[in-house]
């Protein structure tokens, strides 16, 4: 499996849920080169998940444009896939059936579908569970099934809407490491929405801090750390401290948030 990433360009982007409502965000610009892992960090309510849905084509922007490789985006596509906080699996299906469901809808021949499902399960280390019913898996294993279901479509971009937030710390760290490793090996882009500073440091090449109502980008920081990244490494801890300082400064500047509130929302 080899996947080509995408050049992403967002210009003057804005979104509101109703014509009279306050916008979730406005006048956002960002560019993400092919193969980048980009984290968007912000407190709850700043519009970061809404932004992800707009980039994915699930909501239409009120203003502005999104381009992937100079092609304007106006709806969902199999070229990009989103993982949500819940895995949204089909409980009556086995693991392999859940992973291959998108290929089935797309009309892939059975032999090719089996081959791609097997490769996706190998990537997420679930080969031995291929014929297991998904309801018999742990929460972490179910998210690995959701990840395999995303990878089997060979997307150019994987969008992550805090899919590891409900998992225990050990499982969450394992998935954060594995998703970054797979993305770098295969070459696709990641956009990670999170309020967890540690997650941004462990997974991203660059972080954008989003704050305010309506939301806006307040700060940008490169995360130039070698792989594999371990939470206890001094370089990782130093980057975490820098990003936390920037997060707290942005939160205060955007709305007079007390420092302890900003720290709590960023773990």
Secondary structure, DSSP 8 states (H G I E B T S, - for coil): -------EEEEEEEE-SSSSS--SEEEEEEEE-TT-EEEEE--TTSSHHHHHHHHTTSS--SEEEEEETTEE--S--TTEEEE-SS----TTSBHHHHHHHHHHHTT--HHHHHHHHHHHHHHTT-GGGTTSBGGGS-HHHHHHHHHHHHHTTT-SEEEEESTTTTS-HHHHHHHHHHHHHHHHHHT-EEEEEES-HHHHHHH-SEEEEEETTTBEEEEEEE----SS--TTSHHHHHHHHHHHHHHHHHHHHHH---HHHHHHHT-
